[in-house]
Amino acid sequence: LALGTYLIAHDENIMYMIDIHAANERINYEKYMKNLSIQQTYTTNMLFPLQFEYTHNEFLKLKDNIEFIKSLGFEIDEFGTNTYRVTSHPSWLKEGYEEESIKKIFELIIEISDKFDRVKFNEAAATRLACKMSVKANTNIGYLEQEELINNLFKCDFPYTCPHGRPTIIKYPIYELEKLFKRVNS
């Protein structure tokens, strides 16, 4: 682990420098995209329902999209003036971040409610959730977490950039590294 931000790994020919946050974003993004696109949604009932209060306009935008919200796996009902109560959520929300995730999803629905497009919604929701739910830079992770991150990254359909387009991996040939240290002749 270098600078608490980068993971250095290698095989016999290549040294890999991996941006931990960007790699974790890619992994989470692909996970969220997969879960947002499946028809069958598993839900988790909440022991303590969450309440979200909105402006009247925001409340109405959510109301206009209530069937879509339910199709995502939310059990939601009106609970007083301009307030919704959520009693269950899709099981793919990151544990410990349910409230923040629900807020992000509802904010996005409010933002795009006038020109709603499911494909664009899935893309934007997956990107927002992936970013907020990923390991931050300068966070030390243990060896097992590092190994899991590398394995999961290389299982991704497109492991080389995060959803924002930043590189997750920089490859450097070991031969070029040895030339820099004058261990081989050019």
C-alpha positions as semicolon CSV with decimal commas, in nm:
position;residue;x (nm);y (nm);z (nm)
1;L;0,000;0,000;0,000
2;A;0,151;0,333;-0,107
3;L;0,041;0,668;0,036
4;G;-0,276;0,503;0,168
5;T;-0,421;0,550;-0,180
6;Y;-0,244;0,314;-0,418
7;L;-0,189;-0,058;-0,414
8;I;0,125;-0,191;-0,578
9;A;0,114;-0,544;-0,719
10;H;0,304;-0,736;-0,984
11;D;0,330;-1,052;-1,185
12;E;0,636;-1,176;-1,372
13;N;0,617;-0,907;-1,643
14;I;0,411;-0,613;-1,518
15;M;0,397;-0,390;-1,212
16;Y;0,044;-0,265;-1,140
17;M;-0,037;0,054;-0,953
18;I;-0,400;0,047;-0,849
19;D;-0,600;0,345;-0,723
20;I;-0,794;0,186;-0,436
21;H;-1,089;0,429;-0,448
22;A;-1,124;0,417;-0,827
23;A;-1,099;0,036;-0,827
24;N;-1,359;0,007;-0,551
25;E;-1,585;0,247;-0,744
26;R;-1,563;0,026;-1,056
27;I;-1,646;-0,287;-0,855
28;N;-1,941;-0,120;-0,680
29;Y;-2,064;0,045;-1,001
30;E;-2,086;-0,286;-1,185
31;K;-2,257;-0,446;-0,883
32;Y;-2,516;-0,166;-0,866
33;M;-2,576;-0,170;-1,243
34;K;-2,639;-0,545;-1,230
35;N;-2,880;-0,512;-0,938
36;L;-3,065;-0,218;-1,091
37;S;-3,122;-0,408;-1,415
38;I;-3,263;-0,732;-1,277
39;Q;-3,639;-0,781;-1,266
40;Q;-3,658;-0,983;-0,942
41;T;-3,567;-0,765;-0,643
42;Y;-3,508;-0,905;-0,297
43;T;-3,597;-0,675;-0,012
44;T;-3,495;-0,626;0,348
45;N;-3,754;-0,522;0,605
46;M;-3,630;-0,250;0,835
47;L;-3,657;-0,287;1,211
48;F;-3,681;0,092;1,238
49;P;-3,848;0,256;0,936
50;L;-3,687;0,570;0,800
51;Q;-3,872;0,894;0,742
52;F;-3,780;1,145;0,475
53;E;-3,930;1,494;0,463
54;Y;-3,933;1,692;0,138
55;T;-4,052;2,020;0,000
56;H;-4,404;2,001;-0,142
57;N;-4,271;1,999;-0,500
58;E;-4,018;1,722;-0,425
59;F;-4,287;1,522;-0,246
60;L;-4,511;1,540;-0,554
61;K;-4,227;1,436;-0,788
62;L;-4,168;1,128;-0,576
63;K;-4,543;1,060;-0,566
64;D;-4,552;1,071;-0,948
65;N;-4,284;0,800;-0,951
66;I;-4,407;0,592;-0,657
67;E;-4,469;0,279;-0,866
68;F;-4,116;0,297;-1,004
69;I;-3,979;0,340;-0,651
70;K;-4,172;0,032;-0,541
71;S;-4,044;-0,161;-0,843
72;L;-3,689;-0,098;-0,718
73;G;-3,774;-0,286;-0,399
74;F;-3,881;-0,008;-0,163
75;E;-4,187;-0,034;0,056
76;I;-4,283;0,331;0,090
77;D;-4,590;0,516;0,209
78;E;-4,699;0,869;0,285
79;F;-4,642;0,957;0,648
80;G;-4,772;1,303;0,728
81;T;-4,720;1,629;0,545
82;N;-4,461;1,602;0,264
83;T;-4,305;1,300;0,435
84;Y;-4,249;0,942;0,321
85;R;-4,177;0,643;0,541
86;V;-3,963;0,361;0,406
87;T;-4,020;0,025;0,574
88;S;-3,815;-0,199;0,343
89;H;-3,548;-0,152;0,082
90;P;-3,368;-0,354;-0,188
91;S;-3,128;-0,599;-0,026
92;W;-2,842;-0,484;-0,250
93;L;-2,803;-0,151;-0,067
94;K;-2,472;-0,145;0,119
95;E;-2,517;-0,247;0,480
96;G;-2,470;0,043;0,719
97;Y;-2,535;0,297;0,441
98;E;-2,903;0,232;0,378
99;E;-3,030;0,577;0,479
100;E;-2,767;0,759;0,274
101;S;-2,830;0,531;-0,025
102;I;-3,207;0,582;-0,010
103;K;-3,157;0,960;0,004
104;K;-2,929;0,947;-0,301
105;I;-3,177;0,737;-0,500
106;F;-3,474;0,957;-0,409
107;E;-3,275;1,276;-0,486
108;L;-3,196;1,137;-0,829
109;I;-3,561;1,049;-0,895
110;I;-3,657;1,404;-0,799
111;E;-3,387;1,550;-1,029
112;I;-3,485;1,352;-1,337
113;S;-3,857;1,306;-1,280
114;D;-3,958;1,539;-1,564
115;K;-3,754;1,354;-1,826
116;F;-3,735;1,009;-1,670
117;D;-3,542;0,742;-1,856
118;R;-3,473;0,406;-1,686
119;V;-3,137;0,353;-1,858
120;K;-3,012;0,699;-1,760
121;F;-3,150;0,653;-1,409
122;N;-2,965;0,320;-1,365
123;E;-2,639;0,474;-1,489
124;A;-2,666;0,781;-1,266
125;A;-2,781;0,584;-0,959
126;A;-2,502;0,326;-0,996
127;T;-2,241;0,600;-1,039
128;R;-2,358;0,800;-0,735
129;L;-2,392;0,499;-0,509
130;A;-2,059;0,353;-0,619
131;C;-1,873;0,675;-0,548
132;K;-2,022;0,737;-0,206
133;M;-1,999;0,377;-0,092
134;S;-1,638;0,312;-0,196
135;V;-1,324;0,313;0,015
136;K;-1,187;0,666;0,030
137;A;-0,830;0,765;-0,054
138;N;-0,588;0,758;0,240
139;T;-0,778;0,471;0,402
140;N;-0,555;0,184;0,500
141;I;-0,698;-0,153;0,412
142;G;-0,563;-0,488;0,528
143;Y;-0,391;-0,751;0,321
144;L;-0,704;-0,964;0,279
145;E;-0,904;-0,658;0,168
146;Q;-0,628;-0,570;-0,079
147;E;-0,635;-0,920;-0,224
148;E;-1,015;-0,918;-0,244
149;L;-1,007;-0,577;-0,416
150;I;-0,764;-0,700;-0,682
151;N;-0,960;-1,021;-0,742
152;N;-1,293;-0,838;-0,767
153;L;-1,148;-0,569;-0,993
154;F;-1,024;-0,824;-1,244
155;K;-1,368;-0,992;-1,243
156;C;-1,523;-0,665;-1,367
157;D;-1,640;-0,636;-1,727
158;F;-1,436;-0,319;-1,770
159;P;-1,175;-0,300;-1,489
160;Y;-0,953;-0,024;-1,627
161;T;-1,151;0,291;-1,539
162;C;-1,387;0,406;-1,266
163;P;-1,739;0,517;-1,371
164;H;-1,611;0,875;-1,405
165;G;-1,344;0,767;-1,655
166;R;-1,037;0,789;-1,429
167;P;-0,789;0,501;-1,455
168;T;-0,808;0,230;-1,190
169;I;-0,484;0,064;-1,293
170;I;-0,158;0,185;-1,436
171;K;0,060;-0,089;-1,580
172;Y;0,434;-0,056;-1,596
173;P;0,646;-0,325;-1,763
174;I;0,906;-0,464;-1,523
175;Y;1,159;-0,454;-1,807
176;E;1,112;-0,074;-1,827
177;L;1,149;-0,046;-1,450
178;E;1,473;-0,246;-1,463
179;K;1,602;-0,015;-1,738
180;L;1,537;0,284;-1,510
181;F;1,748;0,121;-1,239
182;K;2,011;0,028;-1,498
183;R;1,967;-0,344;-1,428
184;V;1,936;-0,421;-1,801
185;N;2,084;-0,263;-2,111
186;S;1,856;-0,052;-2,327
